[in-house]
Amino acid sequence: MLLTLASAPAFAHTGAGPVDGFIHGLLHPLIGLDHLLAMVAVGLWAGLVGGKARIAYPAAFVGTMALAGAWGMAGGTLPGVEVGIAFSVIILGAAVALKASPPLVAGTLACGILAIFHGFAHGAELPENASGLAYAVGFMLATAALHIIGIVLAGALAARAPLFARVAGGGLVLAGVALLAG
């Protein structure tokens, strides 16, 4: 009887009651296939280019994503967010497939521009009762982890199966086209 009195109410919908912003932020990039593919692709591309790109591309992506996330949390608008996210998968996949190695500034700028769509989407989907800061820390950490996974994959593929990395890039392009098609 005491346990019954001490229990919390059960809510049928997510976002009702207390929400852990950090966990929601951490999961958002991991459970959305579009985000997952793009963020691993950034790391894969950075790893294949090598050198300073291994730090610059992911740093530009995470930093710009954080700013765009704040914009989304503040109630800003960005038309075509989902289309931009799908195109980011296509563009990053093409960069991997073609083994594009642009000047560091150009590749870094490309990653930053593509991050705007992902960051805005994350920020706009902030759960109502969550801490914006905790949520942002969560999605930034998850994104950085996915970039690291991509960089590690690039190192393994470049040494053992360089053609497979290019095929993976082609697969990313196809996945992006499928995302566009709905």
C-alpha positions as MATLAB code, in Angstrom:
seq = 'MLLTLASAPAFAHTGAGPVDGFIHGLLHPLIGLDHLLAMVAVGLWAGLVGGKARIAYPAAFVGTMALAGAWGMAGGTLPGVEVGIAFSVIILGAAVALKASPPLVAGTLACGILAIFHGFAHGAELPENASGLAYAVGFMLATAALHIIGIVLAGALAARAPLFARVAGGGLVLAGVALLAG';
ca = [
       0.000    0.000    0.000;
       2.879    2.383    0.805;
       4.521    1.594   -2.542;
       1.284    2.425   -4.334;
       1.054    5.801   -2.622;
       4.699    6.584   -3.368;
       4.544    5.708   -7.074;
       4.546    8.329   -9.816;
       1.750    8.552  -12.383;
       2.185    6.791  -15.722;
       1.890    8.985  -18.790;
       0.808    7.559  -22.150;
       2.711   10.084  -24.267;
       6.409   10.845  -24.379;
       7.424   14.285  -23.238;
       4.825   14.351  -20.455;
       6.254   14.633  -16.988;
       9.951   14.890  -16.260;
      12.226   14.521  -19.259;
      15.965   13.955  -19.168;
      17.245   16.353  -21.794;
      20.707   14.815  -21.911;
      19.426   11.323  -22.742;
      17.002   12.651  -25.358;
      19.787   14.688  -26.927;
      22.154   11.734  -26.854;
      19.613    9.466  -28.547;
      18.376   11.885  -31.212;
      21.334   11.470  -33.619;
      21.486    7.733  -32.928;
      17.876    6.817  -33.667;
      17.406    8.943  -36.771;
      18.901    7.096  -39.745;
      19.389   10.353  -41.651;
      21.450   11.893  -38.847;
      23.348    8.675  -38.165;
      24.407    8.266  -41.796;
      25.488   11.882  -42.234;
      27.474   12.006  -39.016;
      29.344    8.778  -39.672;
      29.941   10.045  -43.222;
      31.590   13.226  -41.912;
      34.030   11.101  -39.930;
      34.565    8.702  -42.820;
      35.319   11.566  -45.208;
      37.582   13.296  -42.684;
      39.440   10.046  -42.057;
      39.918    9.368  -45.757;
      41.205   12.902  -46.399;
      43.442   12.595  -43.340;
      45.712   15.171  -41.773;
      44.070   18.226  -40.249;
      40.710   17.279  -41.812;
      40.306   14.589  -39.137;
      39.879   17.381  -36.598;
      38.620   20.287  -38.731;
      35.671   18.577  -40.441;
      34.115   17.125  -37.259;
      34.854   20.311  -35.266;
      33.156   22.474  -37.891;
      30.183   20.121  -37.980;
      29.712   19.953  -34.204;
      30.313   23.674  -33.672;
      27.933   24.798  -36.401;
      25.391   22.185  -35.353;
      25.404   23.622  -31.815;
      24.703   27.141  -33.116;
      21.947   25.932  -35.435;
      20.533   23.860  -32.567;
      20.244   26.992  -30.435;
      18.468   28.671  -33.343;
      15.990   25.792  -33.543;
      15.450   25.812  -29.773;
      14.729   29.548  -29.918;
      11.870   28.922  -32.341;
      13.609   30.030  -35.517;
      12.529   28.812  -38.926;
      14.502   27.056  -41.619;
      12.614   25.927  -44.714;
      13.539   22.592  -46.248;
      15.276   21.127  -43.204;
      14.488   17.499  -44.053;
      15.499   18.009  -47.690;
      18.745   19.627  -46.516;
      19.435   16.665  -44.246;
      18.841   14.191  -47.088;
      21.085   16.217  -49.407;
      23.781   16.242  -46.735;
      23.827   12.425  -46.839;
      24.068   12.534  -50.648;
      26.829   15.167  -50.687;
      28.889   13.504  -47.970;
      28.408   10.096  -49.603;
      29.593   11.507  -52.931;
      32.637   13.049  -51.238;
      33.509    9.633  -49.787;
      32.768    7.737  -53.025;
      34.827   10.122  -55.121;
      37.513   10.330  -52.444;
      37.237   14.091  -52.707;
      40.154   15.896  -51.139;
      39.404   19.616  -51.377;
      41.496   22.303  -49.703;
      41.039   22.107  -45.926;
      39.018   25.334  -45.774;
      36.576   24.168  -48.470;
      35.941   20.780  -46.849;
      35.576   22.369  -43.429;
      33.139   24.949  -44.801;
      31.108   22.216  -46.510;
      30.815   20.285  -43.246;
      29.749   23.425  -41.399;
      27.071   24.284  -43.962;
      25.641   20.759  -43.925;
      25.575   20.799  -40.122;
      23.112   23.693  -40.122;
      20.262   21.396  -41.152;
      21.081   18.717  -38.595;
      21.563   21.199  -35.769;
      18.358   23.050  -36.521;
      16.405   19.790  -36.606;
      17.882   18.726  -33.267;
      17.098   22.072  -31.656;
      13.566   22.281  -33.036;
      12.817   18.864  -31.536;
      13.826   19.811  -27.991;
      11.378   18.019  -25.665;
       9.075   20.488  -23.922;
      10.225   19.811  -20.371;
      13.904   19.210  -21.111;
      16.884   21.388  -20.311;
      18.122   22.907  -23.567;
      21.725   22.844  -22.378;
      21.617   19.188  -21.313;
      19.880   18.266  -24.575;
      22.512   20.110  -26.634;
      25.375   18.472  -24.743;
      23.765   15.099  -25.454;
      23.388   15.567  -29.192;
      26.851   17.106  -29.488;
      28.485   14.156  -27.692;
      26.568   11.625  -29.783;
      27.559   13.439  -32.960;
      31.226   13.566  -31.961;
      31.119    9.839  -31.169;
      29.631    9.086  -34.602;
      32.370   11.182  -36.227;
      34.995    9.186  -34.332;
      33.402    5.928  -35.507;
      33.626    7.211  -39.088;
      37.277    8.194  -38.669;
      38.127    4.767  -37.228;
      36.261    3.057  -40.086;
      38.162    5.181  -42.596;
      41.471    4.140  -41.071;
      40.522    0.481  -41.207;
      39.116    0.657  -44.729;
      41.882    2.778  -46.218;
      44.512    0.290  -45.078;
      42.671   -2.965  -45.841;
      39.962   -2.314  -48.413;
      40.181    1.129  -50.040;
      37.615    0.176  -52.691;
      35.089   -0.689  -49.971;
      35.263    2.869  -48.631;
      34.277    4.161  -52.057;
      31.473    1.613  -52.301;
      30.260    2.716  -48.858;
      30.162    6.287  -50.165;
      28.018    5.130  -53.069;
      25.730    3.411  -50.586;
      25.417    6.684  -48.687;
      24.431    8.469  -51.903;
      21.729    5.871  -52.530;
      20.515    6.135  -48.947;
      20.285    9.928  -49.305;
      18.253    9.544  -52.505;
      15.957    7.108  -50.668;
      15.538    9.674  -47.870;
      14.566   12.283  -50.461;
      12.051    9.902  -52.013;
      10.476    9.392  -48.590;
];
